[in-house]
Amino acid sequence: MLVSMTVRNIALIENLHIEFTPGMQVLSGETGAGKSILIDSINLVLGERADRGLIRSGCDKASVEALIDISGLDKVKELLSEQALEADGDLLSIYREITHGERNICRVCGTIVPLTLLRSLSELLVDVHGQHEHQSLLDSKKHMSFLDSFGDAAFFEQKQKTAAAYRTWRESSSKFAALRKENAQRAERTEYLSNRVRELDAAQLSLGEADKLTAERDRFAGAEKIDTAVRSAYTETYAGGREQSAMNKLRTAAEGMRVIEHLDPRFEALAARMNAAYYELEEIGLELRDILEKESFDPERNEQVLERLDLIRKLERRYGMTADELVAHHEEIRDELNRLGSMEDRLKRAEADYKQKLLLYRQEAAALTEMRKKLAEQLESTMEKELSDLGMQNTRFACVFEQPGPDQKKVPTAEGDDHVAFYIAPNPGEPLKPLDKTASGGELSRLMLAMKAAGAAHGGIPCMIFDEIDTGISGHIAQVVAEKMASIARYHQVLCVTHLAQIAAMADTQFLVMKNVVNDRTFTSITQLEKEDRIREVARLIGVSNEQQESGFAHARAILNAAWDWKRKLPK
């Protein structure tokens, strides 16, 4: 419920703090005293459009702060948790500040938040109804949710089954739709993939091939120089030719040293070293010969390597990927081509699954529709009784299950197949018509009150604010409206702005809004009335003048006593 509100520099209000209570609360006072300013302040802190005209003259900014008890409101707590906001126990603080400039601030739990989040929270906390604010009542999209709020545990279990069947169907539908789209493009896609597969089949690329060919090409680029150098080294070292090779000369030198090696240890050592060098040089010569045999420059092979590399580079540019990536891509598109080849079977299986899931959904939705129609009968009876109490005795109220047009399909939804709209016929002999095409402003006010009274025991938004919706009613109907509001206050906190004595008398708590002039400035103040003050205020509302004061006070006291007696008889 709304626990308290602090208003600063809003219109005639300089600084005002209000402590609210459970049950039914009434704001009364002379016209122009500032009752509507308080409602404007509530709307502001709940996230309505910031009207800078509300800022008190001479002030740069205005603010409203509200404290709300959210105990038992799981959806509100879940939303706060999603936004990493932490209330102070079960107390939620909301702060709204507006300025003449661009700077406006919204705080929830002390944290600055976007206005959209504040509005999302407010929708779960407070329902404001003004004399001209019936958009929710005229919006047929919201009618079915109101009807559903009358359901029992079995009804809501069926709603969950229908929603689960819808989600399953939706998943199947998405898969089927994707396959159908893929199938529609299959011929073109198959031709495209086939051309690419043929091209890559012909190329016969292999992992690492490009790197190997590049290295081979680089070797061929220096093949002539390599061949000359190796051949010269081989000739000088081993082959000899017309002149003796280094190996032959080294052998002759070694043989000469062996002749004198016994004469001096130094000669013996030199002979051994020269002999070892000879054998090392022989191995070098043999290795050079092997190189010449294996690394001989092959012009034909060089041409093949260059052509292959040219093909690979063209494919890399065309596909926008490396040669090794092309090998993997080749396998991927070959697999996709195979899948496209089996499209007919996959499409048939997906269609069968889609139809099966749709059938299961329709079964659950049909069961929900039957339960919803029974609820509709109960609501129609309840609403007609409530409207009769409110002076609309001959009004017919109907929950119409609208059907799609002949050129429209019945599209599944998580809420079932139904589209429910409220119709009324206020006068006998007139056909039922939608609310937005039939009900007058006064009728809409009573319809709204009847709906709130009918649905009071079925949960909903915990705090309801009625801003002078009693305009245009009096007498017996005023008393009935007061009783309806008191009935609603058994289940919700009700805050009502009124000019009717019957409604003021029915309040659990009554506030008097007054306007005072101090030092040539006008100020709005609010006072919670005690018993005797309430008698005087109710007397004022019934038009008591000084000459009628004694009898008027007696009348006001009687109205209050009757209201207290009526409320005592309400079921606990």
C-alpha positions in Angstrom: 0.0 0.0 0.0 0.9 3.7 -0.2 2.6 4.4 3.2 3.5 8.0 2.8 4.1 10.8 0.4 6.2 14.0 0.6 5.5 16.8 -1.9 7.8 19.8 -2.4 7.1 22.9 -4.5 4.2 21.4 -6.6 1.8 24.2 -7.5 0.3 25.6 -4.3 2.1 23.0 -2.1 5.4 24.2 -0.6 6.2 21.2 1.6 3.7 18.6 2.5 4.0 15.2 4.1 1.1 12.7 4.3 0.9 9.4 6.2 -1.6 7.0 4.6 -3.4 4.1 6.3 -4.9 0.8 5.1 -8.5 0.7 4.0 -10.6 3.6 2.5 -9.2 7.1 2.6 -11.0 10.2 1.4 -9.6 13.6 0.4 -12.2 16.4 0.7 -12.1 20.2 0.7 -13.4 23.2 -1.1 -13.0 23.4 -4.9 -9.6 24.8 -5.8 -8.1 23.9 -2.4 -5.6 21.6 -4.0 -7.1 18.1 -4.1 -6.3 17.6 -7.7 -2.7 18.8 -7.0 -2.2 15.9 -4.7 -3.5 13.5 -7.4 -1.1 15.2 -9.9 1.7 14.6 -7.4 0.8 11.0 -7.1 0.7 10.7 -10.9 4.1 12.4 -11.1 5.8 10.0 -8.7 4.3 7.1 -10.5 5.9 8.1 -13.8 3.4 10.2 -15.6 4.7 12.9 -18.1 6.5 15.7 -16.3 4.5 18.9 -16.6 6.9 21.7 -15.7 3.8 23.9 -15.1 3.4 22.1 -11.8 6.6 23.7 -10.4 5.7 26.2 -7.8 6.2 29.8 -9.0 9.6 31.2 -7.9 11.1 27.7 -7.6 13.7 26.0 -9.8 12.6 22.4 -9.1 9.8 20.3 -7.6 9.9 16.8 -6.2 7.6 14.0 -4.9 8.8 11.1 -2.8 6.6 8.1 -2.0 7.1 5.2 0.3 5.2 2.0 -0.6 4.8 -1.3 1.3 5.4 -4.1 -1.1 5.0 -7.1 1.3 3.3 -9.9 -0.6 4.0 -8.4 -4.0 6.2 -11.0 -5.6 6.1 -9.6 -9.1 7.4 -6.2 -7.8 10.2 -7.9 -5.9 11.1 -10.0 -9.0 11.3 -6.8 -11.1 13.5 -5.1 -8.5 15.7 -8.2 -8.3 16.1 -8.2 -12.1 17.3 -4.6 -12.0 19.6 -5.3 -9.0 17.5 -2.9 -6.8 17.1 -3.6 -3.1 14.2 -2.3 -1.1 14.5 -1.5 2.6 12.8 -4.7 3.8 9.3 -4.4 2.4 9.4 -0.7 2.0 10.0 0.6 -1.6 11.0 4.3 -2.0 10.3 6.2 -5.2 11.6 9.8 -5.8 10.8 12.0 -8.8 12.3 15.5 -9.4 11.5 17.9 -12.2 13.2 21.2 -13.1 12.6 24.0 -15.6 15.6 22.7 -17.5 16.2 19.3 -19.1 17.2 17.6 -15.9 14.6 15.3 -14.4 15.4 12.5 -11.9 13.8 9.2 -11.1 15.1 7.2 -8.2 13.9 3.8 -7.0 15.5 2.5 -3.8 17.8 5.4 -4.0 19.2 4.5 -7.4 18.6 6.6 -10.6 16.5 4.6 -13.0 14.9 5.2 -16.4 11.3 6.4 -16.5 10.2 3.3 -18.3 11.3 1.1 -15.3 9.4 3.4 -12.9 6.3 3.1 -15.0 6.6 -0.7 -15.1 6.8 -0.8 -11.3 3.9 1.7 -10.9 1.6 -0.5 -13.1 2.0 -3.2 -10.4 1.5 -0.9 -7.5 -1.2 1.8 -8.0 -4.2 2.1 -10.3 -5.4 5.7 -10.8 -8.9 6.4 -12.1 -9.9 9.9 -12.9 -13.2 11.3 -14.1 -11.9 11.3 -17.7 -9.4 8.4 -17.5 -11.0 5.3 -18.8 -8.4 4.2 -21.4 -7.9 0.8 -19.7 -11.7 0.3 -19.6 -12.0 1.1 -23.3 -9.1 -1.0 -24.4 -10.6 -4.3 -25.3 -7.1 -5.9 -25.3 -7.2 -5.7 -21.5 -10.7 -7.2 -21.1 -9.7 -10.8 -21.2 -7.1 -10.4 -18.5 -9.8 -8.9 -16.2 -12.1 -11.8 -17.0 -9.3 -14.3 -16.3 -8.7 -12.8 -12.9 -12.0 -14.4 -11.7 -10.6 -17.9 -12.4 -9.9 -20.5 -9.8 -6.8 -22.8 -9.4 -8.1 -25.2 -12.0 -8.5 -22.4 -14.5 -5.0 -21.1 -14.0 -3.6 -24.6 -14.3 -5.3 -24.9 -17.7 -3.9 -21.5 -18.7 -0.4 -22.8 -17.8 -1.0 -25.9 -19.9 -2.2 -23.8 -22.8 0.8 -21.5 -22.6 3.2 -24.6 -22.4 1.5 -26.1 -25.5 1.8 -22.8 -27.3 5.5 -22.6 -26.6 6.0 -26.1 -27.9 4.0 -25.3 -31.0 5.9 -22.1 -31.5 9.2 -23.9 -31.4 8.0 -26.5 -33.9 6.5 -23.7 -36.1 9.8 -21.8 -36.2 11.7 -24.9 -37.3 9.1 -25.7 -40.0 9.1 -22.1 -41.2 12.9 -22.1 -41.5 12.8 -25.4 -43.5 10.1 -24.1 -45.8 12.2 -20.9 -46.4 15.2 -23.1 -47.0 13.3 -25.3 -49.3 12.0 -22.3 -51.3 15.6 -21.4 -52.1 16.7 -25.0 -52.5 17.0 -25.2 -56.3 19.1 -22.0 -56.5 21.2 -23.0 -53.5 21.7 -26.5 -54.8 23.0 -25.3 -58.2 25.3 -22.8 -56.4 26.7 -25.4 -54.1 27.1 -28.0 -56.9 29.2 -25.6 -59.0 31.4 -24.9 -56.0 31.8 -28.6 -55.1 32.7 -29.5 -58.7 35.3 -26.7 -58.7 36.8 -27.8 -55.5 36.6 -31.5 -56.4 38.6 -30.7 -59.5 41.1 -28.7 -57.5 41.7 -31.6 -55.1 43.3 -29.4 -52.4 45.0 -30.9 -49.4 46.1 -29.5 -46.1 49.6 -28.0 -46.1 49.9 -28.3 -49.9 50.2 -24.6 -50.5 53.0 -24.3 -48.0 54.9 -27.2 -49.6 54.5 -25.8 -53.1 55.7 -22.4 -52.0 58.8 -23.9 -50.5 59.4 -25.9 -53.7 58.9 -22.8 -55.8 61.4 -20.9 -53.8 63.9 -23.7 -54.2 63.4 -23.8 -57.9 63.9 -20.0 -58.0 67.5 -20.5 -56.8 68.0 -23.9 -58.4 70.6 -22.8 -61.1 72.8 -21.0 -58.6 72.6 -24.0 -56.3 73.5 -26.4 -59.1 76.5 -24.4 -60.2 77.9 -24.0 -56.7 77.4 -27.6 -55.7 78.8 -28.9 -59.0 81.9 -26.7 -58.7 82.4 -27.8 -55.1 82.0 -31.5 -56.1 84.4 -31.2 -59.0 87.1 -29.4 -57.0 86.7 -31.8 -54.1 86.0 -35.2 -55.5 85.6 -35.5 -59.3 88.9 -33.9 -60.4 88.6 -33.7 -64.2 91.7 -32.7 -66.1 93.3 -31.4 -62.9 93.7 -33.4 -59.8 90.9 -33.0 -57.2 91.5 -31.7 -53.7 91.0 -35.2 -52.5 93.7 -36.7 -54.8 96.1 -34.0 -53.8 95.4 -34.6 -50.1 96.0 -38.3 -50.6 99.4 -37.7 -52.3 100.4 -35.4 -49.5 99.4 -37.9 -46.8 101.3 -40.7 -48.5 104.4 -38.4 -48.6 104.2 -37.8 -44.9 103.8 -41.4 -44.0 107.3 -42.0 -45.5 108.8 -39.8 -42.8 106.4 -40.4 -39.9 108.8 -42.7 -38.1 111.5 -40.0 -38.0 109.6 -37.6 -35.7 106.4 -37.8 -33.6 105.3 -34.4 -35.2 105.4 -36.0 -38.7 103.4 -39.0 -37.4 100.7 -36.7 -36.0 100.5 -34.6 -39.2 100.2 -37.8 -41.3 97.4 -39.0 -39.1 95.5 -35.6 -39.4 96.0 -35.5 -43.2 94.7 -39.1 -43.4 91.6 -38.1 -41.4 91.0 -35.0 -43.5 91.2 -37.2 -46.6 88.3 -39.4 -45.4 86.3 -36.3 -44.2 86.8 -34.8 -47.7 85.7 -38.0 -49.3 82.4 -37.9 -47.3 81.9 -34.3 -48.4 82.4 -35.3 -52.0 79.9 -38.1 -51.8 77.3 -35.8 -50.2 77.8 -33.2 -52.9 77.3 -35.9 -55.5 74.0 -37.0 -53.8 72.8 -33.4 -53.9 73.6 -33.1 -57.5 71.7 -36.2 -58.3 68.6 -35.3 -56.2 68.5 -31.5 -56.5 68.9 -31.2 -60.1 66.8 -28.4 -61.6 63.7 -29.7 -63.4 62.1 -27.0 -65.7 59.0 -29.1 -66.3 58.4 -29.7 -62.6 59.0 -26.0 -61.9 56.2 -25.1 -64.4 53.8 -27.5 -62.8 54.5 -26.0 -59.4 53.9 -22.5 -60.7 50.6 -23.4 -62.4 49.3 -25.2 -59.2 50.2 -22.3 -57.0 48.4 -19.9 -59.4 45.2 -22.0 -59.3 45.3 -22.1 -55.4 45.8 -18.3 -55.2 42.8 -17.7 -57.6 40.6 -20.0 -55.4 41.8 -18.2 -52.2 40.8 -14.8 -53.7 37.5 -16.1 -55.0 36.4 -17.7 -51.8 38.0 -15.2 -49.5 39.8 -17.8 -47.4 43.2 -19.6 -47.2 43.9 -22.9 -49.0 43.7 -24.9 -45.8 40.3 -23.2 -44.9 39.1 -24.1 -48.4 39.7 -27.8 -47.6 37.3 -27.5 -44.6 34.8 -25.4 -46.5 34.8 -28.1 -49.2 33.6 -30.6 -46.7 31.0 -28.2 -45.3 29.3 -27.4 -48.6 29.4 -31.0 -49.6 27.5 -31.8 -46.3 25.0 -29.0 -47.0 24.5 -30.3 -50.5 23.7 -33.7 -49.0 21.2 -32.1 -46.5 19.5 -30.3 -49.3 19.2 -33.6 -51.1 17.2 -35.0 -48.1 15.1 -31.8 -47.8 11.8 -33.5 -48.8 12.0 -36.0 -46.0 13.0 -33.4 -43.4 10.3 -31.1 -44.6 7.7 -33.8 -44.2 8.8 -34.7 -40.8 8.8 -31.1 -39.7 5.3 -30.6 -41.1 4.0 -33.6 -39.3 5.5 -32.4 -36.0 4.1 -28.9 -36.6 0.6 -30.3 -37.2 0.8 -32.6 -34.1 1.9 -29.7 -31.8 -0.8 -27.5 -33.3 -3.4 -30.1 -32.6 -2.2 -30.5 -29.0 -2.3 -26.7 -28.6 -5.9 -26.5 -30.0 -7.0 -29.2 -27.6 -5.6 -27.3 -24.6 -6.9 -23.9 -25.9 -10.4 -25.4 -26.5 -10.5 -26.6 -22.9 -9.4 -23.1 -21.8 -12.1 -21.5 -23.9 -14.8 -23.6 -22.3 -13.6 -22.7 -18.8 -13.4 -19.0 -19.9 -17.0 -19.0 -21.2 -18.2 -20.3 -17.8 -16.2 -17.5 -16.2 -17.8 -15.1 -18.6 -21.3 -16.2 -17.5 -20.4 -15.6 -13.9 -18.9 -12.2 -14.7 -21.9 -11.1 -16.7 -24.3 -12.0 -13.9 -22.1 -10.3 -11.3 -21.6 -7.1 -13.4 -25.3 -6.8 -14.1 -26.0 -7.0 -10.4 -23.3 -4.4 -9.6 -24.6 -2.1 -12.3 -28.1 -2.5 -11.1 -27.0 -1.5 -7.6 -25.4 1.6 -9.2 -28.6 2.7 -10.9 -28.2 1.0 -14.2 -30.9 -1.6 -13.6 -31.7 -2.4 -17.2 -28.2 -2.6 -18.5 -27.1 -5.8 -20.2 -23.4 -6.7 -19.9 -21.8 -9.3 -22.1 -18.4 -10.9 -22.6 -18.3 -11.3 -26.3 -15.9 -14.0 -27.7 -15.0 -12.3 -31.0 -14.2 -14.5 -34.0 -11.6 -13.6 -36.7 -13.0 -12.4 -40.0 -13.4 -14.8 -43.0 -10.1 -13.7 -44.4 -8.2 -14.1 -41.1 -6.7 -17.1 -39.5 -7.0 -18.0 -35.8 -3.4 -17.5 -34.7 -2.4 -19.3 -31.5 -1.3 -17.2 -28.5 0.0 -18.0 -25.1 -3.4 -16.9 -23.7 -5.4 -19.3 -26.0 -7.5 -18.8 -29.0 -10.0 -16.3 -27.5 -10.4 -12.6 -28.1 -12.8 -11.3 -25.5 -14.4 -7.8 -25.5 -16.9 -6.3 -23.1 -20.2 -5.2 -24.7 -23.2 -3.4 -23.0 -26.7 -2.3 -23.8 -27.6 0.4 -21.3 -31.2 0.7 -22.5 -33.9 -2.0 -23.1 -34.4 -2.9 -26.7 -31.0 -1.7 -27.8 -28.4 -4.2 -29.1 -25.2 -5.0 -27.4 -22.3 -2.8 -28.5 -18.6 -2.4 -27.6 -18.0 -0.1 -24.6 -16.1 2.5 -26.6 -19.1 2.9 -28.9 -21.9 2.9 -26.3 -21.1 4.0 -22.8 -21.3 7.7 -21.8 -18.8 9.3 -19.4 -21.1 8.8 -16.4 -21.8 5.2 -17.4 -18.1 4.5 -17.9 -17.5 5.8 -14.3 -20.1 3.4 -12.9 -18.9 0.5 -15.1 -15.4 1.0 -13.9 -16.5 1.0 -10.3 -18.7 -2.0 -10.9 -15.7 -3.9 -12.3 -13.5 -2.9 -9.4 -16.1 -4.0 -7.0 -16.7 -7.3 -8.8 -13.0 -8.1 -9.0 -11.9 -6.7 -5.6 -11.6 -10.1 -4.0 -9.6 -11.5 -6.9 -6.3 -9.7 -6.3 -5.0 -7.2 -8.7 -3.3 -3.9 -8.1 -3.1 -3.3 -4.3 -3.8 0.5 -4.3 -6.6 2.2 -6.1 -7.1 5.9 -6.5 -10.4 7.4 -7.6 -10.3 11.1 -8.6 -13.8 12.5 -8.4 -15.4 9.6 -10.4 -18.6 10.4 -8.3 -19.2 13.5 -10.4 -22.8 13.6 -11.6 -24.3 11.2 -9.1 -26.3 11.8 -5.9 -28.9 10.4 -3.6 -29.3 6.7 -3.4 -26.7 6.0 -6.1 -24.2 8.1 -4.1 -24.7 5.8 -1.1 -24.3 2.7 -3.3 -21.1 4.1 -4.7 -19.8 4.7 -1.2 -20.6 1.2 -0.2 -18.9 -0.2 -3.3 -15.8 1.7 -2.5 -15.9 0.5 1.1 -16.3 -3.1 -0.2 -13.3 -2.7 -2.5 -11.3 -1.3 0.5 -11.6 -4.6 2.3 -9.1 -6.0 -0.3 -7.3 -2.9 -1.5 -6.1 0.4 -0.2 -8.5 3.0 -1.6 -7.8 6.7 -1.9 -10.7 8.8 -3.1 -11.2 12.5 -3.9 -14.8 13.3 -3.4 -17.4 16.1 -2.9 -20.1 13.6 -1.7 -20.9 13.3 2.0 -21.9 9.7 1.7 -18.5 8.7 0.3 -16.6 10.9 2.8 -18.6 9.3 5.7 -17.7 5.8 4.5 -13.9 6.5 4.8 -11.7 4.8 7.3 -9.5 7.8 7.3 -10.4 11.3 6.1 -8.1 14.1 5.1 -9.2 17.8 4.7 -7.4 19.7 2.0 -7.3 23.5 2.6 -5.9 26.6 0.9 -4.4 29.4 3.0 -2.8 32.8 2.2 0.3 33.7 4.3 2.3 36.9 3.5 0.6 37.2 0.1 1.5 33.6 -0.9 -1.0 30.8 -1.2 -0.3 27.5 0.4 -2.2 24.1 0.3 -2.2 22.1 3.5 -3.7 18.7 4.4 -5.0 17.6 7.8 -6.2 14.2 9.0 -9.6 14.7 10.6 -10.6 13.3 13.9 -14.2 12.4 14.8 -15.6 15.9 15.5 -13.7 17.4 12.6 -15.2 14.8 10.3 -18.7 15.7 11.5 -18.1 19.3 10.6 -16.6 18.4 7.1 -19.5 16.0 6.3 -21.9 18.7 7.3 -20.1 21.1 4.9 -20.4 18.6 2.1 -24.2 18.3 2.6 -24.4 22.1 2.4 -25.0 23.0 6.0 -25.2 26.7 6.6 -24.9 28.6 9.9 -28.7 28.7 10.4 -28.9 24.9 9.9 -25.8 24.1 12.0 -27.4 22.1 14.7 -29.7 20.1 12.5 -27.0 19.8 9.9 -24.5 18.5 12.4 -27.1 16.0 13.6 -27.6 14.9 10.0 -23.8 14.6 9.4 -23.5 12.6 12.6 -26.3 10.3 11.5 -24.6 9.8 8.1 -21.3 8.9 9.8 -23.0 6.5 12.3 -24.9 4.8 9.5 -21.6 4.3 7.6 -19.8 2.9 10.7 -22.7 0.6 11.3 -22.7 -0.6 7.7 -19.0 -1.3 7.7 -19.2 -3.2 11.0 -21.6 -5.6 9.3 -19.1 -6.4 6.5 -17.6 -9.9 6.6 -14.1 -10.0 8.2 
